[in-house]
Amino acid sequence: MAIGDKLLHFISGKIFKAQPIIYKLAGNFSLTEFYFRYL
């Protein structure tokens, strides 16, 4: 497997594991509110 493919697989795996946290955060406040508050 190419280096790029391994990296992409690793990153997508991290995102997949982080999804429950992201959904939990999204449940606490709207995405637009999140953007304005933290970005």
N, CA, C and O atoms as a printed pandas DataFrame, in Angstrom:
     atom_number atom_name residue_name chain_id  residue_number  x_coord  y_coord  z_coord
0              1         N          MET        A               1    0.837   -1.200    0.000
1              2        CA          MET        A               1    0.000    0.000    0.000
2              3         C          MET        A               1    0.874    1.252    0.000
3              4         O          MET        A               1    1.907    1.301    0.668
4              5         N          ALA        A               2    0.454    2.245   -0.745
5              6        CA          ALA        A               2    1.217    3.491   -0.831
6              7         C          ALA        A               2    1.139    4.274    0.476
7              8         O          ALA        A               2    0.221    4.086    1.275
8              9         N          ILE        A               3    2.109    5.147    0.678
9             10        CA          ILE        A               3    2.160    5.967    1.902
10            11         C          ILE        A               3    0.881    6.799    2.032
11            12         O          ILE        A               3    0.290    6.874    3.109
12            13         N          GLY        A               4    0.460    7.420    0.934
13            14        CA          GLY        A               4   -0.749    8.249    0.944
14            15         C          GLY        A               4   -1.982    7.456    1.353
15            16         O          GLY        A               4   -2.833    7.943    2.097
16            17         N          ASP        A               5   -2.065    6.223    0.854
17            18        CA          ASP        A               5   -3.202    5.361    1.191
18            19         C          ASP        A               5   -3.207    5.010    2.675
19            20         O          ASP        A               5   -4.260    5.000    3.314
20            21         N          LYS        A               6   -2.035    4.725    3.216
21            22        CA          LYS        A               6   -1.923    4.400    4.642
22            23         C          LYS        A               6   -2.324    5.590    5.501
23            24         O          LYS        A               6   -3.033    5.449    6.497
24            25         N          LEU        A               7   -1.853    6.770    5.094
25            26        CA          LEU        A               7   -2.151    7.999    5.832
26            27         C          LEU        A               7   -3.649    8.287    5.808
27            28         O          LEU        A               7   -4.248    8.624    6.830
28            29         N          LEU        A               8   -4.242    8.148    4.626
29            30        CA          LEU        A               8   -5.675    8.390    4.466
30            31         C          LEU        A               8   -6.487    7.422    5.322
31            32         O          LEU        A               8   -7.466    7.808    5.959
32            33         N          HIS        A               9   -6.067    6.165    5.326
33            34        CA          HIS        A               9   -6.742    5.133    6.116
34            35         C          HIS        A               9   -6.633    5.449    7.607
35            36         O          HIS        A               9   -7.601    5.288    8.350
36            37         N          PHE        A              10   -5.457    5.897    8.045
37            38        CA          PHE        A              10   -5.210    6.246    9.440
38            39         C          PHE        A              10   -6.087    7.418    9.869
39            40         O          PHE        A              10   -6.713    7.382   10.928
40            41         N          ILE        A              11   -6.126    8.463    9.029
41            42        CA          ILE        A              11   -6.911    9.658    9.346
42            43         C          ILE        A              11   -8.405    9.331    9.385
43            44         O          ILE        A              11   -9.110    9.754   10.302
44            45         N          SER        A              12   -8.888    8.579    8.391
45            46        CA          SER        A              12  -10.310    8.233    8.360
46            47         C          SER        A              12  -10.680    7.354    9.553
47            48         O          SER        A              12  -11.803    7.420   10.053
48            49         N          GLY        A              13   -9.737    6.536   10.003
49            50        CA          GLY        A              13   -9.961    5.726   11.193
50            51         C          GLY        A              13  -10.092    6.580   12.439
51            52         O          GLY        A              13  -10.927    6.311   13.302
52            53         N          LYS        A              14   -9.258    7.617   12.531
53            54        CA          LYS        A              14   -9.314    8.541   13.664
54            55         C          LYS        A              14  -10.643    9.285   13.677
55            56         O          LYS        A              14  -11.262    9.444   14.729
56            57         N          ILE        A              15  -11.079    9.741   12.503
57            58        CA          ILE        A              15  -12.343   10.461   12.395
58            59         C          ILE        A              15  -13.499    9.547   12.790
59            60         O          ILE        A              15  -14.425    9.967   13.483
60            61         N          PHE        A              16  -13.434    8.290   12.341
61            62        CA          PHE        A              16  -14.485    7.326   12.656
62            63         C          PHE        A              16  -14.592    7.110   14.162
63            64         O          PHE        A              16  -15.695    7.019   14.701
64            65         N          LYS        A              17  -13.444    7.027   14.843
65            66        CA          LYS        A              17  -13.442    6.833   16.297
66            67         C          LYS        A              17  -13.918    8.081   17.029
67            68         O          LYS        A              17  -14.477    7.990   18.122
68            69         N          ALA        A              18  -13.697    9.246   16.426
69            70        CA          ALA        A              18  -14.063   10.515   17.058
70            71         C          ALA        A              18  -15.541   10.857   16.857
71            72         O          ALA        A              18  -16.056   11.760   17.515
72            73         N          GLN        A              19  -16.224   10.152   15.962
73            74        CA          GLN        A              19  -17.614   10.468   15.631
74            75         C          GLN        A              19  -18.552   10.573   16.833
75            76         O          GLN        A              19  -19.324   11.529   16.900
76            77         N          PRO        A              20  -18.522    9.630   17.793
77            78        CA          PRO        A              20  -19.418    9.752   18.952
78            79         C          PRO        A              20  -19.218   11.055   19.713
79            80         O          PRO        A              20  -20.180   11.657   20.189
80            81         N          ILE        A              21  -17.958   11.492   19.826
81            82        CA          ILE        A              21  -17.647   12.749   20.504
82            83         C          ILE        A              21  -18.223   13.918   19.719
83            84         O          ILE        A              21  -18.799   14.842   20.294
84            85         N          ILE        A              22  -18.062   13.869   18.397
85            86        CA          ILE        A              22  -18.574   14.932   17.530
86            87         C          ILE        A              22  -20.097   15.013   17.638
87            88         O          ILE        A              22  -20.657   16.105   17.738
88            89         N          TYR        A              23  -20.768   13.854   17.616
89            90        CA          TYR        A              23  -22.225   13.832   17.723
90            91         C          TYR        A              23  -22.684   14.370   19.079
91            92         O          TYR        A              23  -23.708   15.047   19.167
92            93         N          LYS        A              24  -21.931   14.069   20.124
93            94        CA          LYS        A              24  -22.259   14.541   21.469
94            95         C          LYS        A              24  -22.165   16.061   21.531
95            96         O          LYS        A              24  -23.036   16.733   22.084
96            97         N          LEU        A              25  -21.083   16.589   20.949
97            98        CA          LEU        A              25  -20.900   18.035   20.896
98            99         C          LEU        A              25  -21.998   18.699   20.076
99           100         O          LEU        A              25  -22.522   19.746   20.457
100          101         N          ALA        A              26  -22.342   18.086   18.953
101          102        CA          ALA        A              26  -23.372   18.634   18.073
102          103         C          ALA        A              26  -24.727   18.651   18.776
103          104         O          ALA        A              26  -25.564   19.511   18.501
104          105         N          GLY        A              27  -24.938   17.701   19.679
105          106        CA          GLY        A              27  -26.181   17.649   20.432
106          107         C          GLY        A              27  -26.273   18.764   21.459
107          108         O          GLY        A              27  -27.368   19.205   21.805
108          109         N          ASN        A              28  -25.113   19.224   21.953
109          110        CA          ASN        A              28  -25.100   20.252   22.982
110          111         C          ASN        A              28  -25.392   21.642   22.435
111          112         O          ASN        A              28  -26.058   22.443   23.090
112          113         N          PHE        A              29  -24.898   21.929   21.242
113          114        CA          PHE        A              29  -25.209   23.210   20.621
114          115         C          PHE        A              29  -25.107   23.106   19.112
115          116         O          PHE        A              29  -24.440   22.217   18.582
116          117         N          SER        A              30  -25.772   24.021   18.427
117          118        CA          SER        A              30  -25.793   23.980   16.965
118          119         C          SER        A              30  -24.408   24.220   16.392
119          120         O          SER        A              30  -23.553   24.825   17.038
120          121         N          LEU        A              31  -24.196   23.745   15.185
121          122        CA          LEU        A              31  -22.899   23.839   14.535
122          123         C          LEU        A              31  -22.514   25.294   14.282
123          124         O          LEU        A              31  -21.350   25.657   14.454
124          125         N          THR        A              32  -23.457   26.125   13.880
125          126        CA          THR        A              32  -23.160   27.534   13.611
126          127         C          THR        A              32  -22.737   28.245   14.890
127          128         O          THR        A              32  -21.820   29.065   14.876
128          129         N          GLU        A              33  -23.397   27.934   15.979
129          130        CA          GLU        A              33  -23.027   28.509   17.274
130          131         C          GLU        A              33  -21.613   28.088   17.646
131          132         O          GLU        A              33  -20.831   28.888   18.160
132          133         N          PHE        A              34  -21.294   26.832   17.382
133          134        CA          PHE        A              34  -19.954   26.300   17.634
134          135         C          PHE        A              34  -18.911   27.065   16.824
135          136         O          PHE        A              34  -17.861   27.442   17.345
136          137         N          TYR        A              35  -19.213   27.291   15.539
137          138        CA          TYR        A              35  -18.272   28.016   14.679
138          139         C          TYR        A              35  -18.025   29.423   15.191
139          140         O          TYR        A              35  -16.878   29.859   15.282
140          141         N          PHE        A              36  -19.091   30.134   15.525
141          142        CA          PHE        A              36  -18.937   31.520   15.965
142          143         C          PHE        A              36  -18.233   31.615   17.309
143          144         O          PHE        A              36  -17.516   32.581   17.571
144          145         N          ARG        A              37  -18.432   30.625   18.154
145          146        CA          ARG        A              37  -17.852   30.674   19.492
146          147         C          ARG        A              37  -16.376   30.291   19.500
147          148         O          ARG        A              37  -15.586   30.894   20.225
148          149         N          TYR        A              38  -15.999   29.300   18.704
149          150        CA          TYR        A              38  -14.650   28.741   18.823
150          151         C          TYR        A              38  -13.724   29.002   17.647
151          152         O          TYR        A              38  -12.530   28.714   17.736
152          153         N          LEU        A              39  -14.250   29.548   16.527
153          154        CA          LEU        A              39  -13.387   29.780   15.367
154          155         C          LEU        A              39  -13.200   31.271   15.105
155          156         O          LEU        A              39  -12.502   31.649   14.164
